[in-house]
């Protein structure tokens, strides 16, 4: 009787473990993304080197403030967040034109954070959940390396990506356990700016 009970218990445990390893309930994330321009947009926390040609006294490295603005000599509270470095340079030129003739400005980004809407967020059972600046051709594996992988309690194959494109939010399944533990590179998928990678906890 005891042997039958232990056998039955073993079958239940195996069944539960099998459920814990099931794939995500969401459709798989696309292996190829629609073409998009990953132009880097400035965000709070970025540092920008503003160089005004032939005017070294107006050139300096400044941070993008938490309110998304920058201040340089003769230019106060100029919106920077959400702009490319080139767009910001043109806006500074327009502001400086009130004081100097034909200003030529170059903006070089020296510290990268990016706007919150463009960051990759990793939440749940990652070793170090965090927000990461998006980089061109970034993949799930790149993100996992940056956050130190998944915890022992993660249901890796039930992970998902929450993605908003054109105002429409969708959720896709990602097989993190297959990628990180099994070396299945077919599970290494491209990321988009603004993606949220959700890693749930395993119940077993």
Residue pairs with C-beta under 8 A, 6 or more apart in sequence:
16 204
17 204
19 204
20 155
20 202
20 203
20 204
21 157
21 177
22 157
22 158
23 157
23 158
23 173
23 175
24 157
24 158
24 159
24 160
24 173
24 174
24 175
25 158
25 173
26 160
26 171
26 172
26 173
27 172
27 173
28 172
28 173
28 174
29 161
29 163
29 172
29 173
29 174
29 189
30 172
30 189
31 186
31 189
31 190
32 190
33 190
33 192
34 165
36 192
38 134
38 136
38 193
39 84
40 84
40 85
40 109
40 112
40 114
41 81
41 82
41 83
41 84
41 114
41 115
41 118
42 48
42 64
42 80
42 81
42 82
42 83
42 84
42 85
42 88
42 109
42 114
42 115
43 64
43 68
43 81
43 82
43 113
43 114
43 115
43 116
43 118
43 119
44 64
44 65
44 66
44 67
44 68
44 81
44 113
44 115
44 116
45 63
45 64
45 66
45 111
45 113
46 63
46 64
46 80
46 109
46 111
46 112
46 113
46 114
47 61
47 62
47 63
47 64
47 109
47 110
47 111
48 61
48 62
48 63
48 64
48 70
48 80
48 85
48 88
48 107
48 108
48 109
48 110
49 59
49 60
49 61
49 107
49 108
49 109
49 110
50 58
50 59
50 60
50 61
50 62
50 70
50 72
50 89
50 92
50 105
50 106
50 107
51 59
51 105
51 106
51 107
51 108
52 58
52 59
52 92
52 96
52 103
52 104
52 105
53 103
53 104
53 105
53 106
54 104
55 100
55 103
57 73
58 72
58 73
58 74
58 96
58 100
60 72
60 73
61 110
62 70
62 71
62 72
63 70
63 111
64 70
64 80
64 81
65 71
68 79
68 80
68 81
68 82
68 115
69 77
69 78
69 79
69 80
69 81
70 78
70 80
70 88
71 77
71 78
72 78
72 92
74 95
74 96
74 99
75 92
75 95
75 96
78 88
78 91
78 92
78 95
79 91
80 88
81 115
82 115
83 91
85 107
85 108
85 109
86 107
88 107
89 105
89 106
89 107
90 105
92 103
92 105
92 107
93 103
93 104
93 105
96 103
96 105
97 103
112 133
113 119
113 133
114 133
114 134
114 193
116 131
117 193
117 194
118 133
118 134
118 193
118 194
119 131
119 132
119 133
119 134
119 193
119 194
120 131
120 132
120 133
120 134
120 138
120 143
120 191
120 193
120 194
120 195
120 196
120 197
121 130
121 131
121 132
121 195
121 196
121 197
122 129
122 130
122 131
122 132
122 143
122 147
122 196
122 197
122 199
123 129
123 196
123 197
123 198
123 199
124 154
124 159
124 198
124 199
124 200
124 201
125 150
125 151
125 153
125 154
125 155
125 199
125 200
125 201
125 202
126 144
126 147
126 148
126 149
126 150
126 151
126 154
126 197
126 199
127 147
127 148
127 149
127 150
127 151
128 147
128 148
129 147
130 146
130 147
132 143
132 146
132 147
134 191
134 192
134 193
134 194
135 142
137 190
138 190
138 191
139 188
139 189
139 190
139 191
140 161
140 174
140 176
140 179
140 187
140 188
140 189
140 190
140 191
140 197
141 179
141 188
142 191
143 191
143 197
144 150
144 176
144 179
144 180
149 180
150 156
150 176
150 177
150 180
150 199
153 201
153 202
154 176
154 177
154 199
154 200
154 201
154 202
155 177
155 199
155 200
155 201
155 202
155 203
156 175
156 176
156 177
156 178
156 179
156 180
156 181
156 199
157 175
157 176
157 177
157 178
158 173
158 200
158 202
159 173
159 174
159 175
159 176
159 197
159 198
159 199
159 200
160 171
160 172
160 173
160 174
160 197
160 198
161 171
161 172
161 174
161 189
161 191
161 195
161 196
161 197
161 198
162 169
162 170
162 171
162 195
162 196
162 198
163 169
163 170
163 171
163 172
163 192
163 194
163 195
163 196
164 170
164 194
165 192
174 187
174 189
174 197
175 184
175 187
176 187
176 199
178 184
178 187
179 185
179 187
179 188
191 197
